[in-house]
Amino acid sequence: MLHAFIATAPALLLLAAAVHAHTGPMMRPARRMVGVGWAALAATAMAVAGIVLLVIHGPATTPLLGWAGLGFSWRLDALSVTMQMLVGFIGWVVLRYSAIYLDGEPRQGPFMGWICATLAAVLVLVSAGNLALLMVAWVATSLCLHKLLLFYPERAPAQRAARKKFLFARVADMALLMACVLLWVGYGTGDIGSILAIARQGGGAGPFLNIAAAALIAVAALLKSAQFPTHGWLTEVMETPTPVSALLHAGVINAGGFLLIRFADLLLLTPGVLALLAIVGGFTALFAGLVMLTQPAIKTSLAWSTIGQMGFMILQCGLALFPLALLHIVAHSLYKAHAFLASGGAVEQVASIPRAGPVAVPNGMAVAKAFGLGIVIYLLIGLGMGFAFGFPPKSPQSIAMGAILIFGVAYLIAQGLADSAPAKLTLYTAASATMTAVGYFTLQGLAEVLLSTTLPATPPPGALEWTLMTLAVVSFGLAAMAQAMFPLWAYHPAAAGLRVHLTNGFYANALLDRLTGGWRAAKSS
Amino acid sequence: MITTRAQPTLASIQAAAKAAGTMIPPAWPLASTVAVNPFLGQAGLGLPETAALLERVAGVRVCMPRSWFEAKIDRGAITDADLAAALAAAPAKDRLESVTALKAMAKAAHRVPLALPTVAHLAARHSGLDWPGIITDRIGVWAGAEFDAGQALWAAARPPGTGPATGVVTSSSAYPSGSAYPSWRRFATHDLTPEIAGLQGFAARVQALPERAEEALEIVVRRLGLSDAALPTCFHAMLMSMGGWAQAARWRLWQAEMSGGTDDTLFDLLAIRLVYEDALLARYAALRPLWDDACQAHAVPVSPAEDHVVDAILQEAAERAEQRGLAALLAAPTTMAAPRNRSSLQAAFCIDVRSEVFRRALESVDAGIETIGFAGFFGLPLSHRRFGSSVSEAHLPVLLSPGIGTCVAVTPELEAKEAQVQVLARAKRAWKRFRIAAVSSFAFVEAAGPVYAGKLLQDSLRIARPSPAPDPAPRLDPAIGHEQRVATALAVLRAMSMTSDFARIVLLSGHGAHVVNNPHASALHCGACGGQTGEVSARVLAGLLNDPAVREGLADAGLALPPDTFFVAGLHDTTTDTVTLFDQDVASPAHTNDMAQLRDWLAQAARLARTERALRLPRAKDESDIAVRSRDWAEIRAEWGLAGCKAFIAAPRRRTAGRDLAGRAFLHSYEWAEDKDFGILELILTAPVVVASWISLQYYGSTVAPDVFGAGNKLLHNVVGGMGVLEGNGGPLRVGLPWQSVHDGEKLIHDPVRLTVAIEAPCAAMTDILARHPGVRTLFDQHWMHLLALDDNGQIAWRYAGHLTWEPAVPA
């Protein structure tokens, strides 16, 4: 049990770093930043040490510092160490970047301090062993982030966005708080490990309480993950230095997904809540993916991408594919952190587009061929790898998910099959499509194996699940077809209105601004 | 009240719109951006008049705060003599009674600049809703898509041609003129945001307006009750309120006019902005009296207030002080050794101020080294298609049109390689589309996301990405005739004042910057090459001058080059001060040892130059830090660009050699005695001097009015459409220089003074040229630049006093 205390180390290191940064000079705190950087690196190292201890001694929760089953305790398991390692690494990258990027800013010291504090809060959140600690860390993360979003407090757009974010965050807090209270009452303990163990056995509280708690957790997670129709706030928080965006999109935004994965055992007791997650997540994924296509500003486009990716991850949770959802969180965070930090390269990237000549547009026949090829690749690789490595037999949900992903890969193949594409291009795109497919089947297999003891297995689908899966496969398949044949229909006059509404994200922000008085200006005379 | 006012006719509205358009400077897309004078439209006005105009239309000040002048006076940087001279130079009506009075004004606070209100401003005060912000937001959402060069997969309209959006358009001919208003109309008639924000019926109102911009404009101008006299500054204010979008539209017009066409985007923008004004006035009818007042104020001619006049005099005094410093520097004794009979190396660099540091360093390495300053495109108006690319890109000053096409010389074995490069580029692009498209982006993340852990590590540890091998040598495409080749070579050599005493090695060095993750990277490249590096220009010229046939032709024309003279092209990396040589373009085994010697000299000079520059760069401890900074993805001040530029000197190098100009002077080599008909002088005054003034005034504008003429905070930059930046979520397009490019966090790195041009040439010759070029003359007459003449000893002797007259530089 005591070895679980290693889970406290990363957060403590960053908390110390936060104090260190806050007490130093405000401008050009060069020496302090060195210490802060080492603290983040050490936090990552401690997460790695956590993995070693986990492998040797197995999962555990520290003794409780608290009363009546509520208080502070830390949990060491595959989920917490994975998240800690991810957050520690992203934190180190972001802090190292900020040390140089913000050089000369009058308030660089406090900025670094708040980044450290936010990281510390997230590190506690992902390793919380008790509902009380989880709740405290959940709120602290949001409040620390709020400080960063208002790093330039005088900027009106920053206030406008932060106000919306604050509103949703407090609603999410309320939802999570109620969920925690219900769980504590229903299960008679605040210990998350115990609650999950009981839930895995079929539940210790009544079905009504389980459903209520799970629904509240789902609501908190959906709000935190900027899911439709509460997605607006995430697309407007570029009013603060780039590293904050990287931290938000690669660290903080995962809080919702983490919460769902953490309470996977509980959610499995409530198929209705899972269905809700699948529907909202799936819709948001498609919706945000389409909106992203219309966004000309790089950071805004990346923000929409995050909304979509979180939607996809929540769809995976809704289909009870929790290991895949965790894989998605990790993979997406690494990509998105890099994409934000490197977003200054957008000019050069766009400039290089026309140098490669006109874009070959595939026609309907090419697209059909591409989808056919995609399915062949899927069957060959999926089945082949199952035999070769002895991965556990796939659940129908997992197979459906694979099909959706292969529809995406078909787009790559389709680009190589366009009439005007030279044979070599066809070869290259087909090769990268195959490699992509191999890549994710390998990663999915690994995730399922590594997390098989921590996270519950996907249950056999019932009628509801089959319906959801069919819906998901059909809708993503249609969207993928539409995307592959994109330029052929997108400039039709009938699509013009759709494009405008999509550009505006279906007006979620406009309506919220109206409600929150976002465009209020000083009134005189 | 409205009925008594003469209603403007369509013709007068169109004329006023066109005139307002000329008030707006063009902004080049960031892919190949160049410095632009933000006061281009005000070149015919003096500083006080410009200040008054821009205060009215944009509420902006165009001079530094008084405290900046006060501090300079207090520490003696501006002397009483400078103040007296500036006072004397001011027009009679503007003169204050004494230097004492002027000094008192320097301590007095400047009034708060206030623009005349728009309907949006009045509506905001009336309703408590930020209408200017809402309009900026709506126009920004539409314009971001309209000007998108290829970021969004789903463009606002199918771009001309067959396929979908294919990205950067190097000439505006690709945009059908007059397409902006219909595109906005499609947007505005569907967009529900204004209704939600409180502008009910806006979409229907737009729908009810005519489809053509000029008809819509005529209607809204009438409804707004604007009189003819109010149009100029009212239109100007409307365009200014759209910030960089208006400037991007002005760029389309500029490009179209360069190729003899025209473009209506700017006109359309004006109409669009006024449609919002009209809708707001209809929404808040109570604003009519206040708006009528504003219209009447617009109808009053602009005239400067006392504060504007005082600012201009103080600004002039600050510039006089700089000129005093320059005169002293040129008069001081130097330690330069007398030149040898034949130099061992002649090295030509761009006139760019960054070359000055390197040239001084290189000359100090060996007494036999002579350097030359010339515009970095080496006089070749190139349009170049790079290796494996499908598009030609302009490599010349934006004031000129391309005259020579070039591409990479492709031998049979290279041909296969080029095809391979092209297919790889297309595969890479297909992968990028896969990465961002609607459904495939999920597959991308699950398959390739973990790879980014490696990229994060690589970039955080500043591990250099392998830099691609330089392109094979460029060639002229289509090939030009022998006569034209000789004529081109001859013209360039004469313009460089290189007609005799050739060294064995002549280095022709273009320049470019090496920075990563920087949207403004092209602004650090060669301005004379249209925001590209000078590599291609240097290599093309070296190829020409090494060609035996061209040399024969040159000899026939009376310019014989020594047979052992070898021209080698180079590229000066202004970030790291390394010079890459392209000595393999033309093999010359006889010069192998010379190349080794040259590389050694360049390496020594690079260390010296970096050491000097490290002192100015924040956090750089010594010269060894500089290379690491150049590949750091978080570094926003890898180099200072042209910050600090303040002088342009056209004279023989011996006048400035050995004198520390601190990387703040453009140096153009010029021997007036060899310039028989002053044709070269005319070229210098009309081309490089004008380009230098654009650079100097861009720095000036971005420093004194960063909110209007600067690109804002680099930490918030959000690249839009691959062509510009937004500050944060939205707002207007931001053009000009980012604040971090003129300020190091503690102090300004650029001292905002207008350019001092010092030329060693007879005053009469310069007068003659100015008389023939009114556009250039007005820049000097209105003090957007200062012109000084050097005497035969290279000392500042005469000052151009305006109206084609000269006065002694130091008042007797």
Interface residues (C-beta under 8 A of the other chain):
Chain A: M27 R28 A30 F89 I90 W92 V93 R96 Y97 S98 A99 I100 Y101 L102 D103 G104 E105 P106 Y152 R155 A156 P157 A158 A161 T235 E236 V237 M238 E239 T240 P241 T242 A285 L286 G289 L290 M292 L293 T294 Q295 P296 A297 I298 K299 T300 S301 S305 G308 Q309 F312 L324 L327 H328 V330 A331 H332 S333 L334 Y335 A337 H338 L341 A342 S343 G344 G345 A346 V347 E348 Q349 V350 A351 S352 I353 P354 R355 A356 G357 P358 V359 A360 V361 I404 L405 I406 F407 G408 V409 Y411 L412 Q415 G416 A421 P422 K424 L425 Y428 T429 S432 M435 T436 A437 G439 Y440 L443 Q444 F476 A479 A480 A482 Q483 F486 P487 A490 Y491 A496 G497 R499 V500 H501 T503 N504 Y507 A510 L511 D513 R514 W519 R520 A521 A522 K523 S524 S525
Chain B: L30 A31 S32 A124 R125 H126 S127 G128 L129 D130 W131 G133 I134 V141 G144 A145 F147 D148 A149 G150 Q151 A152 L153 W154 A156 A157 R158 G161 T162 G163 P164 T166 G167 V168 V169 R186 F187 H190 D191 L192 T193 I196 A197 G198 R386 G388 S389 S390 V391 Q420 Q422 V423 L424 A425 R426 A427 K428 R429 A430 W431 K432 R433 F434 I436 A437 A438 V439 S440 S441 F442 A443 F444 V445 E446 A447 A448 G449 P450 V451 Y452 A453 K455 L456 D459 S460 V516 N517 N518 P519 A521 S522 P618 R619 D632 W633 A634 E635 I636 R637 N713 L715 L716 H717 N718 V719 V720 G721 G722 M723 L726 G728 N729 G730 G731 Q740 H743 D744 G745 E746
